[in-house]
């Protein structure tokens, strides 16, 4: 019974940690990209396409970093 309680407590801690890591990563990303949020008027279609690709790659990297952090946290227990 004590092992079950300990397991649940550790799981709750890991869940809280995972949520906070994502929040902090999102805040960091928002602060870093705040200066990049200005759009340039009259962009060409190929520039808009490149911009969309960059945003997609950035989101994938952010998700990969979050997943890596989560796995490292889980492995440490």
C-alpha positions in Angstrom: 0.0 0.0 0.0 2.9 2.4 0.8 4.5 1.7 -2.6 1.2 2.6 -4.4 1.1 5.9 -2.5 4.7 6.7 -3.3 4.2 5.8 -6.9 1.1 8.1 -7.1 3.0 10.9 -5.4 6.0 10.6 -7.8 3.6 10.5 -10.8 1.9 13.7 -9.6 5.2 15.4 -9.1 6.3 14.4 -12.6 3.0 15.7 -14.1 3.4 19.0 -12.3 7.1 19.3 -13.5 6.1 18.5 -17.1 3.4 21.1 -17.1 5.8 23.8 -15.6 8.6 22.9 -18.0 6.3 23.5 -21.0 5.0 26.8 -19.5 8.5 28.0 -18.9 9.6 26.9 -22.4 6.6 28.7 -23.9 7.4 31.9 -22.0 11.0 31.8 -23.0 10.0 31.2 -26.7 7.5 34.1 -26.5 10.0 36.5 -25.1 12.7 35.5 -27.6 10.3 35.8 -30.6 8.6 39.0 -29.4 10.9 41.1 -31.5 10.3 38.9 -34.5 6.5 39.4 -34.6 6.5 42.4 -36.9 5.3 41.6 -40.4 6.9 43.2 -43.4 4.3 44.7 -45.8 4.2 43.6 -49.4 6.0 40.3 -48.9 6.3 38.1 -51.9 4.6 34.7 -52.0 7.9 32.8 -51.7 8.8 34.9 -48.6 5.5 34.0 -47.0 6.1 30.3 -47.8 9.6 30.5 -46.2 8.1 32.2 -43.2 5.5 29.5 -42.8 8.2 26.8 -43.0 10.3 28.5 -40.4 7.3 28.7 -38.0 6.6 25.0 -38.6 10.2 24.0 -37.9 10.3 26.1 -34.8 7.2 24.5 -33.4 8.6 21.0 -34.2 11.9 21.9 -32.4 10.0 23.2 -29.4 7.9 20.1 -29.2 11.1 17.9 -29.5 12.8 19.8 -26.7 9.8 19.4 -24.5 9.6 15.7 -25.2 13.3 15.3 -24.5 13.0 17.1 -21.2 10.1 14.9 -20.2 11.9 11.7 -21.1 15.0 12.8 -19.2 12.9 13.7 -16.2 11.1 10.3 -16.3 14.4 8.4 -16.7 15.9 10.1 -13.6 13.3 8.4 -11.4 
